[in-house]
């Protein structure tokens, strides 16, 4: 008999070894997206949070980064920015930070722009080569508006970051439709056994493995997979309830007792683990299979309902999956099967049944996609692998509707739009971080009209506001903050009575005091935490995996608390 040559085993590449841990999080396609990205940082103020954010995306291998910062390194910078050295004094901060950031990862290329923001932004297509933009606040309102308009026009994600003293906030401007397929839900919440909608192959396998269940020997009885047990007892239950499964908590509790009574306790172990698993999974798995509100939102979206030849692949597949759901009243099966007490052969057989069902569902959705492609006269077919990934994650897809940030101009109020009532409801919530957001907005409004002498035409985007009289500045900014509070209440067509009304203004005033006390500076430990959070959101957006913030994150460093606000 001829010898069969075993397959060649390939050792991990140097890149796979280098990025091993993160590849386990976002896989090769996520790493590829990261390496193709080019992030622009418009740095201002003391500039620490922005550089810390870059550090945390340079380490995992972002493709390129550019720092736009016209400031020169000062003595004060050396105490808070760990990417500056004493010999950098008087040099451009962008170039010095870029040099040290590049040392963290030789795979990453850094660039520096040292001209004033106003001159840089005014160039045609100045922002066109960047896939993602980080803007450190406060920034001249006209520049913020120009960036926001570019982001809306080109669907470029922008991250607006402001860190002062013990407080910080991050606002994401995502494209108007930002769908995510690979949301990485908690595995404990994603079990989809279809026990109330079993298909023929699953029912036949259950019948085979539960035949003569009561007369089985203890070894075999204790290794019947709990999926079969639940299906077996469901048939017994339905026989006494007009063919209906347990409908409410009371009936599910009674069904659980029925399953528990079937366990053998006079064996060597004093019980059976497979029955324990069956009892535990009753409440979680005996529910009708219905799409989540997030999935329904995708199906109902205009982009999904009315496809065109140029519709992104996501919407074509979403339409095909929606058609599948309308036909079967079910989403495609993920094919996943959790671990359970069973003999290896039985578990593998059951696993193959679920995988075969998943493949059959994917094949049907793929056929739907191909039909749509023909009807739309699309020239490029969507890869089958992309359709398969969507189908396996269909129950957990997410759509985020990006919104433009609030650009605060001196003397103006915030345009809350349809979020006014939501934001106003947060004012009277003692745990809400909205007062921090309003204090930052007031600070930005005041800073926009108080450029520092000697800082040039662009002014405040180079250096932070440093108050000459802290008490007077606190009073002025607090007054602006109180005006913003009143503007929000009016926009929401609401009314807040005392003492809640007075308490809201007190809380906003406390935050303003801290912002002014910080004199425009950052605490490195706070900026490092904020930089880490920003980098995490950047990676989510770049890889289109996990669910990013929608759309504002506020951080209270005094209490170590965060809150996501949809503003």
N, C-alpha and C positions, 0 to 999 in steps of 0.2 A: 504493500500500500504506500503510495507516495506521501511524503511528509508535507504537512501544511505549514507554510511559513506564517508565524504569528504576525499580527499587524504591528507596525512600528509605533512605539510610544513616543510622543513628542513632549519634551519638557516645557514648562511654561516659558514664554518669552520674557525678556528683561522687563518689558512694559507691564506684562501681566503680573510679574513678581512685585514690581514697584507699586502698582495700583491695586493689589489683590483685594484689600478690604473694601475699597469703594466700589470695585466691580461687583461685589456681592450685593451692593445696595442698588446701583442703577445700571448694571450690566454693560455689555460692550457698546450697545447702541447709545446709551446715556453718555458713556465716556467719549464716544465719537462726536456727539453733539457738543460736549464740553470743549473738545479740542478744536472744533471748527468755529467757536465763538470768539468774538473780539469785543471786549468790554471797555467802554470809555468812562473814566471817572473825572467829573468836573469838580475839582476840590476847592474848598473855600474854608474860611474860618481857621481854626487851628488844624483842621484836616486830619484828625486822628481816626475817626470812625471809618472814613472812606478808605484809608490805607489799610486799616485792620481788615476791612471787608475784602480788599484785593488780596491780602495775605492768604485769606482762607479760600480763595478760588485759584490762586497761583499754586498752592500746594497740591490740590487734586488734578492740576494740569489743564487750566483754561488755555485756549490756544494763544491769544494775544491780549494785552491790556495796554491802554493809553491813559496817562495822567495829564490832564490839562489843568495847570496851576501856575499863575503868573507870580506867585509870592516868592520872596527870598527867605532863606532860613534865618530865623532869629534865635536869640538865647532861649526865649520861652518855649520854642519848639522842641528843644533838646530834652526838656523835662517830661514831655508827654508822648512824643513820637519816637518809637523804638527803631524806626527805619531812617534815622538821621544820626550822624556822627558829628563830633566837635569840629572836625575839619570842613564840614559842610556849611559852616556859618557864612552867610553872604552869598551863597550859591542858590541857584534855582531849586526850590523844594521838590518840584516834579522830577527833575533829573536825579537828585540824590535818592529820593524814595524809589524811583524806578530801578536804579542800579542795585540797591540792596534787595529789592523784591525779586529781581531776576536771579539773584544768588540762591534763592530758596528752591528753584526748580529750573534746571537748564533746558528743559523741554519747552519753556514758556518764553515768549518774546515780548519785551516791554518797550514802550515808546513814551516820550515826554513832549508836551506842548507848553511853551512858556509865554506865549503872547497873551494879552488880555482877552478875557472871555468875549467881550463885545466884538473885538476884531476877528476872533476865531469863528464865532457864530455867524457873522455877517458874510462869510465866504460861501459861494454857491456849493451845495452838496457837502458842506463841512461835516455833517453827521452821517452821511450815507454809507460810510464804510464800517460803521459800528453796529453790531447785532443787539447790544444791550447797553444802556446808559445809566450811570449812577450820578446823581446830582446832590451835592452837599449843600444844605441850606444854612443860613439865609442867602438868597440869591436875588439879584435884581429882577423884579417882576417881569420885565420885558424879555429877559433871557429865559426865565422859567416858561413863559408863554410860548416863546419860539421853539423850545425843546418839546413842550407838550403838543404843539401843532404838528411838529415833525413826527412825533410818536404816533399821533392819531392818523396822520396821512400815510405813514409807511408801516404801521403795525409793529413798531419797535418798542419793546418793553422798557420802561423807565422806572427807576427807583429813586425816590426823593427821601433823603435822610437828614435828620437834624438831631444833633446830640449836644446838650448843654448841661453842665453840672451833673446832677443825678437823674436827669430826665432825657428821654429821647423818643422820637417817633419815626416811623417809616411808612411812606405811602407808595403803593404800586400803581402805575398806569399801564395796564395790560391792553392788548387789542380788544376791540369791541366784542369779539367772540374768541375766547381762549379755551378750547376744549382739551381735556386731559383723559387719556385712555388708561394709562398705567398709574392708577392712584395709590397702589400698594395698601389696600385696606388691611385691617387686622385679621390675620387668618382665623382667629376665633369667631369672627362675625361673618365669615364668607362661606361656611358650609352650606352646600346646596344639594341635598340628597334626593329631592323630588319624591318624597315618600307619599305625598298626597296625589302625585301625578306619575305613578310608575309606568314605565313602558314595557312592552311584551317580554323583552329579553330579561329585564330585571325581575319581573314577576315569575317567569319560568325558573330562573335560578333560585329565587327564594323558595318556591314550591319544592324544588329538588333538595335543598339543604335543610328544610324544616320538616320533611316527611318523617312521620313517627317521632316527632320532637320529644313527646313525653316518655317514650320508651328507649331513648338513646342512652348509651353508657355515659357516666359522668365526664369522661375525658372529651367526648365529642360534643356533649351538651354544653359544656363550659367553653367551647371554642366556636360556637355559631356566631358569626358577626352580628353586631347589634342592629345593623341595617335590616338583615333578614328577620331578626326577632321583632322589630317594630312593624315591618310589613305583615308578618304572620299574625301578630295580635291585632293589627288594624283590621284584617279580614274578619277575625272573630268579633271584634267590636261592631263592625258594620252590619254583621248578621243580626244583631239585636237592636240596631238603631236605623232601620230603613235604608241601609246602604250608605249612611252618612258617617264621616269621621268625627272625632270630638270637635265640638263647635266653640266651646268657651273654656274659661279657666276651670270651672267646676268639673266639666266633662273630661278635660285633659288630666285633671288630678285623679279622677276615677280610673281613667285609662292607665295612668302611671301606676296606680295600685294594682291593676290587672297584670301589668308586666312584672311588677315586683313579686307578686304572688307566684309567678311561674319559675322563679329562681330556686335552685336547690341549695339548702343550707346544711343538710346532713352529710355533706361530702368532707373530704380531708381539709379543704380550705375554709370551710364554714360559710361559704357563699360563692358567688360566681361573678367575676369581673365583667364579663360581657353583658350580663343583666344589669349590673350597676351602670355601665355605659349607656345601655338602652334607656333606663329610667332617667338618667341625667339629660339625655337628648330629646326627651318628649316635648318639653315646652319650646325648645329652640327649633325643632325641625317639623313639628306638626302645624305648620302655618301655610296658608295659600301663598303661592308664589306670585308676588306682585312687584312691579318695578318700583324703585324708590322715587321720591319727588325729583331728585336730581336727574334720573334717567328720563322721567316723563318730561322734564323741562327741555332736554335735548331733543326728544321726539317731537315736541310741540314747536320747536324753534322754526323761525321763518327759513333759515338756511337749510333745515332738514326737509321741510315741507315742499319747498320750491327749488329744486335742483337746476343747475345750469351746466353747460359744457365745461365751465371753468370752476365749478364747485370744488373745494378741497376734498381730498380723499376721505377725511373724517366724516363729512356730511353725506357722501355717497354711501359709505358703509352704514352709517347711522340710519339712513333711510331704508336700507336693505334689512337691517335688524328690526326696525320698526314694522316692516312688512311681515317678517317672521313672527313677531309678537302678535300682530293682528290675526295671523293665520292660526297660531297654536295657543294663544293666550299665555305664552311662556317666552322667556328669553332663552337664547342658546345656552346649553349646559356647559359649565366650565370644565367638566370632566374630573374635577378634583375630588379626592376621597381622603378623609382624615384617617389617622392611625386608629387601630382598634384591636381588641383581643380577638385573634383568629388564627387558624392554621395558615401557614404561608401560602399553600396552594389555593386555599379558599379566598384569601385576601387578594391574591394576584388575579384570580378569576373575576372577583367583584370589581377590582380596579379596571380590568380590561373592559368590562361591561360599561362602566361610566366613561372611559376614554372613547370607546366606540360610539357611544351616544353623542359625545362632544364632537367627534369627527363628522358624524352624520349631520349634525346641526350646522357645523361650519360649511360643509358641502352645500347645504341648502342656501345658506346666506350668500356663499360665493356665487351660486347660480343667480341669485337675485341681483348681486352686484354686476355680474356680466351682462344681464339683461338691461340694467340701467345704463351701463357703459355704451351698449349698442343704441339704446334709445336717445342718449345724449350725444352720440357721435364723438365720444372721447377717443383721443388717439393713443393714449397710454393706459394699459390695463393696470389696475391696482394690484400690487404683489399679494399673492395668496397668504404669505406669512403675516402681512399686515392685517388682513381680514381675520385670520385665525386669532391673532393677539386681541383684536377688538372683541371678537365673540367670547373669548374666555374671560374678558374683563367687563362684559356688557352690563352686568348688574351694578357696576361701581364707577362708571364713567362720570365725568363732572364737567360742567360748562360754567366758566366764569366770565361775566360781562364786565369788561374793563371800563373805567370811568376816568375822566380827566381830573387832575388834582385841583384843590382850591388854591388859586394864585391870589395872594392877599396884596392888595394895593393900598397905599395910605388913604385913610378916610372912607374906605369902602367896606361893605359887609360881605359875609360869605354867602355865596349862592348855593343854598342847600338842595334846591330842586326837590325831587320826590323823596329825599332822605330826611327832610325836615322833621317830620313827626317821629321817626325812628331816633334821630339824634336828640330831639327834645326829651324823649322818654328816658334817655340816659342821664339827663341833668339831675334828676331826682333819685337816681340809683347811687347809693353811697359807695358801692364797690366799683363804679365805672371810672375809667380813666379819661373820659371826655374833657374834664377840666384841664388836664395837661395839654390836650390837643388845642383847646381854645387859647390857653396861655401862650403856646408856641405861635399860634396864628397872630395874636396881638403883638408878640415880640417881632415877628417878621414884618408886620405892617409898620411898626415904629422904625425898625431898622431900615426899611426901604426908603424912608425919608430923611435918614440921618447918616449919610456917608461920612467917613472920617477924612479930615483934612490931610492932604498929602498922599492920599491913596489913589489918585488918578481919576480918570473919567468913570471907570467901572465901579470903583469904590468898594462897597461892602462885600462883594463876592470874593475879594482878596483877603480881607481881614474882618474879624467879628466886631460887633458894636461893643465899645468899652465906655461905660457911663462915666461922665465927669462928676455927677452928683447922684449916687445910687438911690437915695431917698426920693429925689425928684423924678428920676427915671422910672422908679417902681410905681409911683403914683400915676405917671402918664400912661405907662403900659397897662397898668391895672384898669385905668379908665377905658382904654381901648377894649380890653378883655370883657369888661362889663357891658360895653356897647354891643359886642359880638354875642354875648349871652342874650341880651334883650332882643337882638335881631333874630336869633334862632327861635326864641319863644314866639315872636311875631310871625315868622315864616311858617311855623307849625300851627298857627292860629290856635295857640294854647294859652294857658295862664297857670302860673305857679304861685301859690300863696306862701306867705311867711309861716313858719320859720324856714321852710325849704328854700325859698327864693334867696333869702339872705345867706343861707349856708352855702348855696351854689357859688355865690360871689366871693365868699370867704375862701372856699377851696381853690377857686381860680386865682385869687390874690396870693395865696401861699405859694403856688407854683411860680407865679410871676416873680416873687421875691427871690426864689432860688435861681431862676434864669438870669436875673439881673446880678445877683451875688456872684454867679459864675463868671461874670465879666466877659462873656463870649467864649470862654475856655471850656475844654473837655477834661474830664477825669479819665486817666488812661484805663483804669479797670472797667469803668462804665463803657467807654468807647470800644474796648476789646470785646465785651459782651455784645454790644450793639453790632459791631463788625461781624461777629460770628452769626448773629441772627440774620443780618442782611445777606451774608454769603450763602446761608442756607436757603433763603428765598430765591437768590439768583440761580443757584444750582437747580432748584425745582423748576424754575421757568426755562432755563437753558435746556435741561434734559426732557422737559415736559413729562415729568414723573412726580408723584406725590402731589399734594394740593397746596398751592401757595396761598399767601395771605390775600384776603379779599375784603377791603383793599388797603386798610390802614392798621398798623400795629403801633400801639403806644406802650412804652416801657417806663415803669416807675422804679428807679434804682434804690429809692429809700426803702420801699417795701418789697422789692424783688418780685414785682408783679407785672404781667403783661395782659393786654386786652386787644382783641381784634375788633375793629369798628368798620362797618360798611357805610362809608360816608360819601 
